[in-house]
Amino acid sequence: MRTVTPSSHPSPPPATPATPWPRRSTPTGTTSSALTAAAVKSPSAQAAARLRAALELVRGRPFSGVNSRRYAWAEHQAQDMISAIVDAAADLAEHCLAQRDPRGALWAATKGLDAAPEMENLYRVLFRTYAALGDYDALERAAQKLDTLNMELGVDMEESTAEILAQLSKSA
C-alpha cells in the first residue's frame, strides 16, 4: 500500500479571489468592462476596435446556462453586464453603419441581441443594417421576430421602432 506524503502530493492551485461572474480576458489580460470603458475615451477607430474586442468576449446572455436560484445573488451584476453589452453593441453597430460597414454593424447588433433579445434599440440598428445590405427579407424576418417577442412580453412596439420600419418600407 502506498502512503501519500505531503511532499509527494501536488499542492492545490492557489486560491483566486472570488468574482461576481466569470470574467473572460483578452490575451493581454484585459476584461471586457475595461475595454468598454477604454473605448469611450478613445478616438473613433480605436474605440471601435476596443468595442469589438469587448464584444468578442460575449457568449450570449450572462448566467443563462446556470441555475438562477443558485446564483440569485448575481442578478444585479448580470443586469450590469447586459447593459454594458447592449451599450457596446449599439455603439459599435452605429459606428459601423456610419463607416459604411453594414457587415460589422450586423455582427455587433447580433452580439447584443444574443445577450438581450428584448432590446428594441438593437433591433432598430439591425433593421437599418439589413436595409443597408439590401436584405429586405431578413429585415422582414427580424421585424416579425420583434413583433412576436413583444406579443410574448405583452408590450407594444416602441414608437421610434415603428417609425424606422415605416421609413425603411418606403425606401424598399
C-alpha positions in Angstrom: 0.0 0.0 0.0 1.3 3.4 -1.0 1.2 6.2 1.5 0.8 9.8 0.3 3.1 12.2 2.0 2.8 16.0 1.8 5.9 16.1 -0.4 4.5 13.5 -2.9 1.1 15.1 -3.2 0.7 18.0 -5.6 -0.3 21.2 -3.8 -3.6 22.7 -4.7 -3.7 25.6 -7.1 -3.5 29.0 -5.4 -6.9 30.4 -4.4 -8.2 33.1 -6.7 -10.2 36.0 -5.4 -14.0 35.4 -5.8 -15.5 37.4 -8.6 -19.2 38.0 -9.0 -19.2 36.4 -12.5 -16.7 34.5 -14.6 -14.6 37.1 -16.4 -13.2 36.4 -19.8 -9.9 38.1 -20.5 -8.3 39.1 -23.7 -4.8 37.6 -24.5 -3.4 40.7 -22.7 -5.5 40.1 -19.6 -7.9 43.0 -20.1 -11.6 42.3 -19.1 -14.5 43.3 -21.4 -15.6 46.1 -19.0 -12.1 47.6 -19.1 -12.2 47.5 -22.9 -15.6 49.1 -23.0 -14.5 51.9 -20.6 -11.3 52.5 -22.6 -13.3 52.7 -25.9 -15.4 55.6 -24.6 -12.2 57.6 -24.1 -10.6 56.6 -27.5 -10.7 58.2 -30.9 -13.3 56.6 -33.2 -11.2 53.8 -34.9 -9.6 52.9 -31.6 -12.9 52.9 -29.8 -14.4 50.6 -32.5 -11.5 48.2 -32.1 -11.9 48.1 -28.4 -15.6 47.7 -28.5 -15.2 44.8 -30.9 -12.6 43.2 -28.7 -15.0 43.5 -25.7 -17.9 42.0 -27.7 -15.8 39.1 -28.9 -15.7 38.0 -25.2 -19.5 37.8 -25.1 -21.1 34.4 -25.3 -24.8 35.1 -25.1 -26.8 36.2 -22.0 -24.7 36.3 -18.8 -25.6 33.4 -16.5 -28.0 31.9 -19.0 -26.7 28.4 -18.5 -26.8 28.2 -14.7 -29.5 27.6 -12.2 -31.0 31.0 -11.4 -31.8 30.1 -7.8 -28.2 29.2 -7.2 -26.9 32.5 -8.5 -29.7 34.8 -7.3 -27.1 36.9 -5.7 -25.6 37.7 -9.1 -28.7 39.2 -10.7 -27.6 42.8 -10.2 -24.2 42.0 -11.7 -25.8 40.2 -14.6 -28.0 43.2 -15.4 -25.0 45.5 -15.3 -23.2 43.1 -17.7 -26.2 43.0 -20.0 -26.4 46.8 -20.0 -22.7 47.1 -20.9 -23.1 44.5 -23.7 -26.1 46.3 -25.2 -24.4 49.7 -25.0 -21.2 48.4 -26.6 -23.1 46.6 -29.3 -25.3 49.6 -30.1 -22.3 52.0 -30.2 -20.2 49.7 -32.4 -23.1 49.0 -34.8 -23.8 52.7 -35.1 -20.1 53.3 -35.8 -20.0 50.6 -38.4 -23.1 52.0 -40.2 -21.5 55.4 -40.2 -18.4 53.9 -41.7 -20.5 52.1 -44.4 -19.7 48.7 -42.9 -23.1 47.0 -42.6 -21.5 43.6 -42.1 -19.7 44.9 -39.0 -22.9 46.5 -37.8 -24.8 43.2 -38.3 -22.2 41.4 -36.3 -22.3 43.9 -33.4 -26.1 44.1 -33.3 -26.4 40.3 -33.3 -23.9 40.0 -30.5 -26.0 42.4 -28.4 -29.3 40.6 -29.3 -27.7 37.3 -28.3 -27.3 38.8 -24.8 -30.5 40.8 -24.6 -33.1 39.8 -27.3 -35.7 42.2 -25.9 -33.7 45.4 -26.6 -35.6 47.3 -29.3 -32.8 49.8 -29.8 -30.6 46.9 -31.2 -33.5 45.9 -33.5 -33.6 49.4 -34.8 -29.9 49.2 -35.7 -30.5 45.7 -37.1 -33.3 46.9 -39.4 -31.2 49.8 -40.7 -28.3 47.3 -41.3 -30.5 44.9 -43.3 -31.7 47.9 -45.4 -28.1 49.0 -46.0 -27.3 45.4 -47.1 -30.4 45.4 -49.3 -31.7 42.3 -47.5 -35.3 43.2 -47.1 -36.3 39.5 -46.5 -34.1 39.4 -43.4 -35.4 42.8 -42.4 -39.0 41.4 -42.6 -38.0 38.3 -40.6 -36.3 40.4 -37.9 -39.4 42.7 -37.7 -41.6 39.5 -37.3 -39.3 38.2 -34.6 -39.6 41.5 -32.7 -43.3 41.6 -33.1 -43.6 38.0 -31.7 -41.3 38.8 -28.8 -43.3 42.0 -28.0 -46.5 39.9 -28.0 -45.0 37.4 -25.7 -43.8 40.1 -23.3 -47.2 41.9 -23.6 -45.7 45.2 -24.7 -46.2 47.5 -27.7 -43.6 48.3 -30.2 -41.7 51.5 -29.4 -42.8 54.5 -31.5 -39.2 55.1 -32.8 -39.1 51.4 -34.0 -42.4 51.7 -35.8 -41.1 55.0 -37.4 -37.9 53.3 -38.7 -39.8 50.4 -40.1 -42.2 52.8 -41.9 -39.3 54.8 -43.3 -37.5 51.6 -44.5 -40.6 50.2 -46.1 -41.0 53.3 -48.2 -37.4 53.0 -49.4 -37.7 49.3 -50.2 
